[in-house]
Amino acid sequence: MNTILEQITTYFETRSPEEILKDWKSLEKYSNVGIPASEFLEATNHVNSIDELIFKWQNEQNMKNKIESPAFMLDFFLYLHKINNTNYEQSCFFS
């Protein structure tokens, strides 16, 4: 089985220019099927940008929920306490 490139090469090598034009004209009725490739790419780009915005919003919401969580805040302040107090013997959190 030949690759598409090999098939196309064989087609153009074995056909006369008149036959190629005749085949091209017979396929002309399929030219208006679907949307142009440029419109498809623009629509795809638009959908992807919306997906990125949704993903960014979800991450912001997750971070907001995490920051507002008491467990998150306690961990944060314990970390700050540990950094600021090198003498752990006097710490009420670390033994």
C-alpha positions, 0 to 999 in steps of 0.5 A, a space after each residue: 500500500 502506497 502512502 498518500 504522497 506516493 499516490 498523489 505523485 503517481 496520479 500527477 505522473 500518469 495523467 495529462 493536464 486535460 485529465 487533471 483539469 477534468 477531474 478538478 472540475 468534477 470535484 468543484 461541487 464539493 468546494 462549498 461543503 463545510 466552513 473554510 479552514 480559516 474560520 475553523 481555526 478561528 473558532 478553535 482558537 476562540 474555544 481554546 481561549 475560553 477553556 484557558 479562562 475557565 481553567 484560570 478562574 477555577 485555579 483562582 477559586 481553588 486558591 481562594 478556597 485554600 487561603 480562606 481555609 483555617 487549615 491553610 492559614 494555620 499551616 502558614 502561620 506555623 511556617 512563619 513562626 518556625 522561620 522567625 523563631 530559631 530557638 525552638 525550646 521557647 516555642 509553644 508549637 515545636 518541641 
